Amino acid sequence: MAAAQGAHRWVEISVEAERDAVDDVSGLLGRRCTGGAVVEDIPWDPTRRTVVKGFLPVWDEQTLQRLEIALLLLSRSAPISEPRIRVLEPEDWAESWKAFFTPQHIGRRTVIVPTWDQYDPGPGEAIIHLDPGMAFGTGLHASTRLCLTAIERHLQPGARVLDVGTGSGILSIAAALQGASTVDAVDIDPVSVRVAGDNAALNGVDDRVHVSLGTLGGSGHQTVPRHTKTGYDLVLANILAEVIIDLAPSLATAMRPDGLLVASGIIAAKADAVIAALDGAGIRHLERDQEEDWVAVVGRRGG
């Protein structure tokens, strides 16, 4: 009964973190919160701190208490603020994205346009209309921008693509709009699966973007269905450094020989560890792109 009454009210948990603590906070919130963790870089903030948010249904008080305790303990040893908690009504949730989410020009031709905004496309621009809902991935964060520019450089027409941890579906939609023949998008969170599917339909690519609940394996999420398809020309993984390291053998298995991987969501201090793990799995490092403290790695299987 409580769940039904609070189905449209959410608790927002937010923490300000210095860059080297973002992965720890994101991992903690991502494991417990609906829709995973949301990371917001505020470009004009002179402190260069990052806001990490998570959301829970208002009735889930037990998980909220556990997160508060865990974040308070983490704040004693890591450069993060104490958690801030607030209840969002439906209208608060809808408006919370609009403060920072305006049309974003990324790379040579990609433009991310929120559903509530008007935008007149220029010649050759690939327009992605996006309502992030409760899923990560608006194009505002550096890790998403790095992936989008890598897609522009490396996606070949007709490619088969796998998007691991699809979030809002933004990378899958970009790949479909730029010539992929089919995109399999998987996420461990049911809310992300729903949001990504809605966004694919909104952009008219749901005939090529197939969204499902799934994982490649690794050490966690044993109850989530295993995605076992292989032979992908391009694999996208905009997730945490630790998760990429854990999934490195599975990412390699999903790729065709000579296929490409774009991995992002990596704090610069952990990039060498990610590259080493991928190399150990047979994915040779080709490129390392960096924006502020965030890194994207491009690798080739067996190259």
C-alpha positions in Angstrom: 0.0 0.0 0.0 2.8 2.4 0.9 4.5 1.8 -2.4 1.4 2.6 -4.4 0.7 5.8 -2.5 4.3 7.0 -3.0 4.8 5.8 -6.5 5.1 9.3 -8.0 7.2 10.9 -5.2 10.9 10.5 -4.9 13.7 11.2 -2.5 16.8 12.9 -4.0 20.1 12.2 -2.3 22.9 14.5 -3.5 26.6 14.8 -2.6 29.2 17.2 -3.8 32.5 15.4 -4.5 35.9 16.2 -5.6 36.9 14.5 -8.9 38.9 11.6 -7.3 35.9 10.6 -5.1 33.2 10.6 -7.8 33.6 6.9 -8.7 33.2 5.9 -5.0 30.0 7.9 -4.6 28.6 6.9 -8.0 29.2 3.3 -7.2 27.5 3.5 -3.8 24.4 5.4 -5.1 24.3 3.4 -8.4 24.0 0.1 -6.5 21.1 1.2 -4.4 19.2 3.9 -6.2 16.5 3.6 -8.9 17.9 4.6 -12.3 21.5 4.5 -11.0 23.6 7.5 -10.2 23.5 10.9 -12.0 26.7 12.8 -12.3 26.5 16.6 -13.0 29.5 18.7 -13.8 28.7 22.4 -13.4 31.1 24.1 -15.8 30.9 27.5 -14.2 31.6 26.2 -10.7 35.0 27.7 -9.6 35.5 24.8 -7.0 35.4 22.2 -9.9 33.4 19.9 -7.6 30.9 17.5 -9.1 27.4 16.8 -7.9 26.4 13.1 -7.7 22.7 12.3 -7.2 20.6 9.2 -6.6 16.8 8.8 -6.3 14.6 6.5 -4.3 10.9 6.0 -4.0 9.7 7.9 -0.9 8.5 4.8 0.8 11.9 3.0 0.7 13.0 4.4 4.1 15.3 1.5 4.9 17.5 1.9 1.8 17.6 5.7 2.5 18.8 5.2 6.0 21.5 2.8 4.9 22.7 5.2 2.2 22.8 8.1 4.6 25.0 6.1 7.0 27.3 4.9 4.3 27.8 8.4 2.8 28.4 9.9 6.2 31.1 7.3 6.9 32.6 7.9 3.4 32.7 11.6 4.0 35.1 11.1 6.9 37.8 9.6 4.6 37.0 11.0 1.2 36.6 14.6 -0.1 32.8 14.7 -0.3 30.1 16.7 1.4 27.6 15.2 3.8 24.5 13.9 1.9 21.6 16.3 1.3 18.2 14.8 1.3 15.0 16.3 -0.2 11.6 14.9 -1.3 10.7 15.7 -4.9 7.1 16.0 -5.9 6.4 15.1 -9.6 6.6 18.7 -10.7 9.9 19.1 -8.9 11.3 16.1 -10.7 10.3 17.4 -14.1 11.7 20.8 -13.4 15.0 19.6 -11.8 16.4 18.6 -15.2 15.5 21.8 -17.0 17.9 24.0 -14.9 21.0 22.6 -16.6 19.7 20.7 -19.6 19.7 23.0 -22.7 20.6 22.0 -26.3 24.1 20.6 -26.4 26.4 20.7 -29.5 28.8 17.8 -29.3 31.5 16.9 -31.8 31.1 17.9 -35.4 27.4 17.2 -35.9 25.6 15.8 -32.8 23.1 18.0 -31.0 21.2 16.9 -27.9 17.9 18.7 -27.6 15.6 18.3 -24.5 12.0 17.4 -25.4 10.7 20.6 -23.8 12.9 22.9 -26.0 12.6 24.2 -29.6 15.6 23.8 -31.9 16.0 24.5 -35.7 18.6 21.9 -37.0 21.5 23.1 -39.1 22.7 21.3 -42.3 24.0 17.8 -41.6 23.3 17.9 -37.8 22.2 14.7 -36.1 19.5 15.7 -33.6 18.8 13.6 -30.6 15.6 14.6 -28.7 16.0 13.4 -25.2 14.0 13.2 -22.0 16.4 11.7 -19.5 13.6 10.7 -17.0 15.4 8.9 -14.2 18.3 7.6 -16.2 21.8 8.8 -16.6 22.9 10.4 -19.8 21.9 13.9 -21.0 25.1 14.8 -22.9 26.0 17.4 -20.2 28.5 15.1 -18.6 32.0 14.9 -20.0 32.0 11.1 -20.1 28.9 11.1 -22.4 30.4 13.8 -24.6 33.6 11.8 -25.0 31.5 8.7 -26.1 29.5 10.7 -28.6 32.5 12.2 -30.3 34.1 8.7 -30.5 31.0 7.4 -32.1 31.3 10.1 -34.8 34.9 9.1 -35.5 34.6 5.3 -35.4 31.1 4.1 -36.3 30.9 2.5 -39.7 27.7 2.4 -41.7 25.8 -0.8 -41.1 27.7 -1.7 -37.9 26.2 -3.9 -35.2 26.5 -2.1 -31.9 26.2 -3.1 -28.2 25.5 -0.4 -25.6 26.3 -1.7 -22.1 24.7 0.3 -19.3 22.6 2.3 -21.8 21.0 4.7 -19.2 18.9 7.2 -21.1 19.7 5.5 -24.4 21.6 8.5 -25.7 24.6 6.5 -27.1 22.3 3.9 -28.8 20.2 6.6 -30.4 23.3 8.4 -31.7 24.7 5.2 -33.2 21.4 4.5 -34.9 21.1 8.0 -36.3 24.6 7.8 -37.6 24.3 4.6 -39.6 24.3 1.5 -37.3 22.2 -1.3 -38.7 21.2 -2.6 -35.3 21.9 -1.6 -31.7 21.4 -3.8 -28.6 21.1 -1.7 -25.5 21.2 -3.3 -22.1 21.0 -2.1 -18.6 20.7 -3.6 -15.1 18.0 -1.1 -14.1 14.4 -1.5 -15.2 13.8 2.2 -15.1 16.7 2.9 -17.5 15.3 0.2 -19.8 11.9 1.9 -19.9 13.4 5.4 -20.4 15.8 4.3 -23.1 13.0 2.5 -25.0 10.8 5.6 -24.8 13.7 7.8 -26.0 14.4 5.4 -28.9 10.8 5.6 -30.0 10.8 9.4 -29.6 13.7 9.6 -32.0 12.2 7.2 -34.5 14.9 4.5 -34.1 13.1 1.9 -32.1 13.2 -0.4 -35.2 17.0 -0.5 -34.8 17.5 0.1 -31.1 16.5 -3.0 -29.0 16.5 -2.2 -25.3 16.5 -5.0 -22.7 17.3 -5.7 -19.0 20.6 -7.4 -19.1 24.3 -7.6 -18.0 27.4 -9.1 -19.6 28.2 -10.8 -16.3 31.1 -9.8 -14.1 31.0 -10.3 -10.3 27.6 -8.8 -9.6 24.0 -8.7 -10.6 23.5 -12.4 -10.7 19.7 -12.0 -10.9 19.8 -9.9 -14.1 19.5 -11.8 -17.4 22.9 -12.5 -19.1 23.3 -10.9 -22.6 25.1 -13.5 -24.6 25.1 -12.2 -28.2 28.5 -11.7 -29.7 30.2 -10.5 -32.9 29.6 -6.8 -32.4 31.5 -4.3 -34.6 31.3 -1.6 -31.9 30.8 -1.9 -28.1 30.0 1.1 -26.0 30.4 1.1 -22.2 29.9 4.4 -20.5 30.0 3.1 -16.9 32.4 3.2 -13.9 36.1 2.3 -14.1 35.7 -0.6 -11.7 32.8 -2.1 -13.7 34.8 -1.8 -16.9 37.7 -3.6 -15.3 35.4 -6.3 -14.0 33.7 -6.8 -17.3 36.8 -6.6 -19.5 36.8 -10.3 -20.5 33.0 -10.2 -21.2 33.4 -7.0 -23.3 36.1 -8.8 -25.4 33.9 -11.8 -25.9 31.0 -9.6 -27.1 33.3 -8.0 -29.8 34.1 -9.5 -33.2 37.8 -10.0 -34.0 39.1 -6.6 -34.9 36.0 -4.9 -33.4 36.1 -1.7 -31.5 35.3 -0.8 -27.9 34.6 2.8 -26.6 34.8 2.8 -22.8 34.2 5.9 -20.7 33.0 7.1 -17.3 36.6 6.8 -16.2 38.3 9.2 -13.8 41.8 10.0 -15.1 43.5 8.5 -12.1 42.0 5.1 -12.9 42.6 5.1 -16.7 45.8 3.2 -16.6 44.2 0.4 -14.6 41.3 0.2 -17.1 43.7 0.1 -20.1 45.7 -2.7 -18.4 42.6 -4.7 -17.7 41.4 -4.3 -21.3 44.8 -5.3 -22.6 44.8 -8.4 -20.5 41.5 -9.3 -22.0 42.8 -8.9 -25.5 41.6 -5.4 -26.3 44.5 -3.3 -27.5 44.5 0.4 -26.5 44.3 2.7 -29.5 43.2 6.1 -28.2 42.9 7.8 -24.9 40.7 11.0 -25.0 40.4 13.3 -22.0 38.0 16.1 -21.0 38.8 17.7 -17.7 39.3 14.7 -15.3 37.3 12.2 -17.4 38.8 9.8 -19.9 37.4 7.6 -22.7 39.4 4.7 -24.0 39.1 3.3 -27.5 40.4 -0.2 -28.0 40.5 -2.9 -30.7 40.0 -6.6 -30.0 43.0 -8.7 -31.1 44.5 -5.9 -33.2 
